[in-house]
Amino acid sequence: MIDPDSRYASVARKTLTETGPDGRPREVAHLGRRLIPRPEAMQVLGEITVAPEERLDTLTARAGADPAAFWRLADANATIDPAELERPGRRLVLALPGLGGAGGAGGAGTGGGEEG
């Protein structure tokens, strides 16, 4: 079960049928691919500057969010590797998904949404 606050909560659940080691078919459950939402489709709330030696969980808490939701900072700043967010002095955008500017939440490449 996936937590409703997880970044994967809206990702489609899929099933793959493959041949098992015994030669019989077996089903493997998995999640579809989660694509990063486009930052321009988000509502910007403000910015926060990373302090020296600050971790993602403390950064996210300082921004007023659940420390386990650091992935929202990564999405708002178009970052695949969350460690990039911990660079001291970096200014990070604080944003809410799917509420902002033109273009919507979908897209290709690093755009948002789910793959079907």
Secondary structure, 3 states (H helix, E strand, C coil): CCCCCCCCCCCCEEEEEEECCCCCEEEEEEECCEECCCHHHCEEEEEEECCCCCCHHHHHHHCCCCHHHHHHHHHHCCCCCHHHHHCCCCEEEEEECCCCCCCCCCCCCCCCEECC
